[in-house]
């Protein structure tokens, strides 16, 4: 069929089905296969380069600075305010000692301090009087109104008053020290948290008598956390202090932490797992020795504020250290 156009030009009639074939043309399976192979190769190269530029370990744990809370004095525990894993605030009372005896001692020492202060004031008044009498006696002796013996009596009275004042001052000092000690003991009967943190371990129970320096609680300072990760000796050769690290805590896998290597290979990994005894077949067990790498955590406070999560010592983690070597 000839298409009548104004210019009189004609076109050939297209073969039936040719348009459908052109529109239905598809990419060859061979091309698709080649594209998949290239993508897989590219990903494999990326993985290899990433592995060469970094070292990773899934044997890592959050660690924290431990603070031991103990009693300063001998006393019986009346109550314990916190259980393990409980949060604590600096200055919060963690344990109370039975304070009846301390309160009575404080009242006694306060009364003794007041009495010693009164005695010192009286001794001072006697000295002032003796000094006045001696001054008059000196003038009278010079005017030959009194005899030397009378003057000596006044002088001896002044010396005695001075001695009595020194004793009164010493006793007042002792009473003041005793009162201060009693007051301190009463305050120390309330054992307070020295930090903001969390209870890691509770060592005592109510009713027992504790000695000075005896542990009652162990706390973790949540503002002083780091990561200890175990690496094989072959990996350690590529890791250096200052290398950047990426930390993912198993409990919060969606949140990432950053840090820096602080020390390498300072302490050995735990090797306490028992090995099976040797046998007569000639087989042996090869132990892969590991060393610990300590990693600091950057901007811990900002991470807590942003994520709303709380890191606790003992949480397991995975780390990747970017070595570039």
CORQUIGI-V886470 format. One record per pair of residues at least 12 apart in sequence whose C-alpha atoms are under 8 Angstrom apart, sorted by the first residue. I is the first residue (numbers start at 0). J is the second residue. If there is no record, write none. Layout:
i->I j->J
i->I j->J
This chain:
i->0 j->12
i->51 j->323
i->51 j->324
i->52 j->321
i->52 j->322
i->52 j->323
i->52 j->324
i->53 j->319
i->53 j->320
i->53 j->321
i->53 j->322
i->53 j->323
i->53 j->324
i->54 j->234
i->54 j->237
i->54 j->238
i->54 j->319
i->54 j->320
i->54 j->321
i->54 j->322
i->55 j->230
i->55 j->317
i->55 j->318
i->55 j->319
i->55 j->320
i->56 j->228
i->56 j->229
i->56 j->230
i->56 j->317
i->56 j->318
i->56 j->319
i->57 j->228
i->57 j->316
i->57 j->317
i->57 j->318
i->58 j->228
i->58 j->229
i->58 j->230
i->58 j->315
i->58 j->316
i->58 j->317
i->59 j->226
i->59 j->227
i->59 j->228
i->59 j->229
i->59 j->315
i->59 j->316
i->59 j->317
i->59 j->318
i->60 j->226
i->60 j->227
i->60 j->228
i->60 j->312
i->60 j->313
i->60 j->314
i->60 j->315
i->60 j->316
i->61 j->224
i->61 j->225
i->61 j->226
i->61 j->227
i->61 j->310
i->61 j->311
i->61 j->312
i->61 j->313
i->61 j->314
i->61 j->315
i->61 j->316
i->62 j->224
i->62 j->225
i->62 j->226
i->62 j->227
i->62 j->311
i->62 j->312
i->62 j->313
i->63 j->219
i->63 j->220
i->63 j->221
i->63 j->223
i->63 j->224
i->63 j->225
i->63 j->311
i->63 j->312
i->64 j->219
i->64 j->220
i->64 j->221
i->64 j->223
i->64 j->224
i->65 j->217
i->65 j->218
i->65 j->219
i->65 j->220
i->66 j->217
i->66 j->218
i->66 j->219
i->66 j->220
i->67 j->214
i->67 j->215
i->67 j->216
i->67 j->217
i->67 j->218
i->68 j->190
i->68 j->192
i->68 j->193
i->68 j->214
i->68 j->215
i->68 j->216
i->68 j->217
i->68 j->218
i->69 j->190
i->69 j->211
i->69 j->212
i->69 j->213
i->69 j->214
i->69 j->215
i->69 j->216
i->70 j->187
i->70 j->188
i->70 j->190
i->70 j->209
i->70 j->210
i->70 j->211
i->70 j->212
i->70 j->213
i->70 j->214
i->70 j->215
i->71 j->187
i->71 j->210
i->71 j->211
i->71 j->212
i->72 j->184
i->72 j->187
i->72 j->188
i->72 j->209
i->72 j->210
i->72 j->211
i->73 j->208
i->73 j->209
i->73 j->210
i->73 j->211
i->74 j->96
i->74 j->97
i->74 j->188
i->74 j->208
i->74 j->209
i->74 j->210
i->75 j->96
i->75 j->97
i->75 j->205
i->75 j->206
i->75 j->207
i->75 j->208
i->75 j->209
i->76 j->94
i->76 j->95
i->76 j->96
i->76 j->97
i->76 j->204
i->76 j->205
i->76 j->206
i->76 j->207
i->76 j->208
i->76 j->209
i->77 j->94
i->77 j->95
i->77 j->96
i->77 j->97
i->77 j->205
i->77 j->206
i->78 j->94
i->78 j->95
i->78 j->96
i->78 j->204
i->78 j->205
i->78 j->206
i->79 j->93
i->79 j->94
i->79 j->95
i->79 j->204
i->79 j->205
i->80 j->92
i->80 j->93
i->80 j->94
i->81 j->93
i->81 j->198
i->82 j->198
i->82 j->201
i->83 j->197
i->83 j->198
i->83 j->199
i->83 j->200
i->83 j->201
i->84 j->197
i->84 j->198
i->84 j->199
i->84 j->200
i->85 j->197
i->85 j->198
i->86 j->195
i->86 j->196
i->86 j->197
i->86 j->198
i->87 j->192
i->87 j->194
i->87 j->195
i->87 j->196
i->87 j->197
i->87 j->198
i->88 j->192
i->88 j->194
i->88 j->195
i->88 j->196
i->89 j->191
i->89 j->192
i->89 j->193
i->89 j->194
i->89 j->195
i->89 j->196
i->90 j->191
i->90 j->192
i->90 j->193
i->90 j->194
i->91 j->191
i->91 j->192
i->92 j->189
i->92 j->190
i->92 j->191
i->92 j->192
i->93 j->189
i->93 j->190
i->93 j->191
i->93 j->192
i->94 j->189
i->94 j->190
i->94 j->191
i->95 j->188
i->95 j->189
i->95 j->190
i->96 j->188
i->96 j->189
i->96 j->190
i->97 j->188
i->98 j->185
i->98 j->188
i->101 j->181
i->101 j->184
i->101 j->185
i->102 j->181
i->102 j->185
i->104 j->181
i->105 j->178
i->105 j->181
i->105 j->182
i->105 j->185
i->108 j->174
i->108 j->175
i->108 j->177
i->108 j->178
i->108 j->181
i->109 j->174
i->109 j->175
i->109 j->178
i->111 j->174
i->112 j->171
i->112 j->174
i->112 j->175
i->112 j->178
i->115 j->167
i->115 j->168
i->115 j->170
i->115 j->171
i->115 j->174
i->116 j->171
i->118 j->167
i->119 j->164
i->119 j->167
i->119 j->168
i->119 j->171
i->122 j->160
i->122 j->163
i->122 j->164
i->122 j->167
i->123 j->160
i->123 j->164
i->125 j->160
i->126 j->157
i->126 j->160
i->126 j->161
i->126 j->164
i->129 j->153
i->129 j->154
i->129 j->156
i->129 j->157
i->129 j->160
i->130 j->157
i->132 j->153
i->133 j->150
i->133 j->153
i->133 j->154
i->133 j->157
i->136 j->149
i->136 j->150
i->136 j->153
i->137 j->150
i->194 j->220
i->195 j->220
i->195 j->221
i->196 j->218
i->196 j->219
i->196 j->220
i->196 j->221
i->196 j->222
i->197 j->218
i->197 j->219
i->197 j->220
i->197 j->221
i->198 j->216
i->198 j->217
i->198 j->218
i->198 j->219
i->199 j->216
i->199 j->217
i->199 j->218
i->199 j->219
i->200 j->216
i->200 j->217
i->200 j->218
i->201 j->215
i->201 j->216
i->201 j->217
i->202 j->214
i->202 j->215
i->202 j->216
i->202 j->217
i->203 j->215
i->203 j->216
i->219 j->312
i->221 j->310
i->221 j->311
i->222 j->299
i->222 j->300
i->224 j->295
i->224 j->296
i->224 j->312
i->225 j->293
i->225 j->294
i->225 j->295
i->225 j->296
i->226 j->293
i->226 j->294
i->226 j->295
i->226 j->296
i->227 j->291
i->227 j->292
i->227 j->293
i->227 j->294
i->228 j->291
i->228 j->292
i->228 j->293
i->228 j->294
i->228 j->318
i->229 j->268
i->229 j->289
i->229 j->290
i->229 j->291
i->229 j->292
i->230 j->289
i->230 j->290
i->230 j->291
i->230 j->292
i->231 j->287
i->231 j->288
i->231 j->289
i->231 j->290
i->232 j->288
i->232 j->289
i->232 j->290
i->235 j->263
i->235 j->264
i->235 j->290
i->237 j->322
i->237 j->324
i->238 j->263
i->238 j->320
i->238 j->322
i->239 j->260
i->239 j->263
i->239 j->322
i->240 j->259
i->240 j->260
i->240 j->261
i->240 j->262
i->240 j->263
i->241 j->259
i->241 j->260
i->241 j->261
i->242 j->259
i->242 j->260
i->242 j->320
i->242 j->321
i->242 j->322
i->243 j->257
i->243 j->258
i->243 j->259
i->243 j->260
i->243 j->320
i->243 j->321
i->243 j->322
i->244 j->257
i->244 j->258
i->244 j->259
i->244 j->260
i->244 j->294
i->244 j->318
i->244 j->319
i->244 j->320
i->244 j->321
i->245 j->257
i->245 j->258
i->245 j->318
i->245 j->319
i->245 j->320
i->246 j->258
i->246 j->316
i->246 j->317
i->246 j->318
i->246 j->319
i->247 j->316
i->247 j->317
i->247 j->318
i->248 j->314
i->248 j->315
i->248 j->316
i->248 j->317
i->249 j->314
i->249 j->315
i->249 j->316
i->249 j->317
i->250 j->314
i->250 j->315
i->254 j->306
i->256 j->296
i->256 j->297
i->256 j->302
i->257 j->296
i->257 j->297
i->258 j->294
i->258 j->295
i->258 j->296
i->258 j->297
i->259 j->294
i->259 j->295
i->259 j->296
i->259 j->297
i->260 j->292
i->260 j->293
i->260 j->294
i->260 j->295
i->261 j->292
i->261 j->293
i->261 j->294
i->261 j->295
i->262 j->292
i->262 j->293
i->262 j->294
i->263 j->290
i->263 j->291
i->263 j->292
i->263 j->293
i->264 j->290
i->264 j->291
i->264 j->292
i->265 j->290
i->265 j->291
i->265 j->292
i->266 j->290
i->266 j->291
i->267 j->289
i->267 j->290
i->267 j->291
i->268 j->288
i->268 j->289
i->268 j->290
i->268 j->291
